Amino acid sequence: MKNHISCIFWFTLFVIIFLGALHYLPSLSIEGHTLRRVNLLSDVLKEKPKLNRIDTRQLPPPVKPVFVDTCKTGMTCIDDYADSTHRGMENFYSALSNIQSMNRPVRIAYFGDSFIEADILTGDLRAMLQTHFGGCGVGYIDITSQTHGFRPTVRHSFGGWKSHSITDATYFDRSKQGISCHYFIPCDHAYVETKGQNTYASHLDTCETSSIYFETKGEIYLRSLINGRDTSDYYFNGEEGLQKAEVSGKIGKIRWTVAHYADSTTFYGIALEAHKGISLDNFGLRSSNGLSLHSIPMKRLKQFHRLRPYDLIILQYGLNVATQKGYNYDYYEKGLLTSIEHLKEAFPEAGLLLIGVGDRAYKTENGEMKTMPGIKNLIRYQQHIAAKSGIAFWNLYEAMGGEGSIGKMVHATPPQANLDYTHINFRGGKELAKILYETLLYGKEQYDKRRAYEQE
């Protein structure tokens, strides 16, 4: 029998050499698919680790998503439509962050109609903010006032003045009006006196500074009397523009007296506040719709900005605009946009917040009290005004409960609104002030979180 062992050996050796040679063939691609290289010992040989090549190219930095503000369930948050000019809430929140390093209080100007008259809502909002951030005093008040008899946040008396308001039918000179749309002409022995109180709200029994604002082209002598015993005299030369006299101390009661004045002298108001903390000025004007603000001379508003700058200007109007079936408020939108731009120019460092009209009811043919349809239409216009002017907006109607909410306040025990189903009372003002206060604090928290996120 023929021996084939040698043939098998040589054949096997040939196959091994042939397959080994295939390992050195270049990579082959068939229809776009690259075939694996032949390696008979791949299962027993360890693959040498590949050395990472150093890539010297600079990669773009990681992109962080835009921080998105959140809103608590059940809370009506502020909608901020601020554009590149930053005239929404940012300037105010920034001022709160730096409140201890500022050389003045953080100031809020709250403009509105009879809804906030006599410090309804604003008195409680001021107290809450001053408790949290510091501060004292009632802020700015006019020389004389129609509400001094029932305003519980300050005891206010005066005498010897001719008072002029934009609501006067005659003898009102628009060129003389101040920031509150009023001005006051002194007579012989004119005085204005305020006394702190502690029966309604906190931080109002004493303050640290008192200022009086006036304009005169001739000589003027003023006298301040603090707490009935400390007297100071002030002399001013006549000059163009707004001036102020100021006194500091632990002031429980202050009386300003005009000892001598020129015929050109015009007074505007006094202010009671702290060196730091929060100061909130109530500029409530009965029957106002907010459109008269643009009639205040720009030069005088800028003078107030120089002596009394604001960090937040709040506008709350609408009760005197809404009608039962009001649908088209184009005229109001045009006028309020003009007023907003007027204030933005005069107070370039202030943020602006437009608060929508609250609920108001009317009696239907069936005798039921229901929300005016015109209220809901007006709110849409007000929100559009805020967005168009690049400021912030807060929906008070929604925050107070929406449809029929004013009726619930009227019939609450004790009542929180008047039987006209339009105006809140002091109890209702306190409830709404608490809602607004919590909304402002939450907005500040979101601002702080966004700043920290952006600085990471």
PyMOL commands that set and color helices and strands:
alter all, ss='L'
color gray80, all
select helices_A, chain A and resi 5-22+90-97+114-119+122-133+174-176+291-295+298-307+330-346+373-389+396-399+405-410+426-454
alter helices_A, ss='H'
color red, helices_A
select strands_A, chain A and resi 29-30+33-34+79-80+106-112+139-142+155-165+182-195+207-216+220-226+230-236+239-251+253-260+266-273+278-284+312-316+351-355+361-363+369-371+392-394
alter strands_A, ss='S'
color yellow, strands_A
deselect
rebuild
show_as cartoon
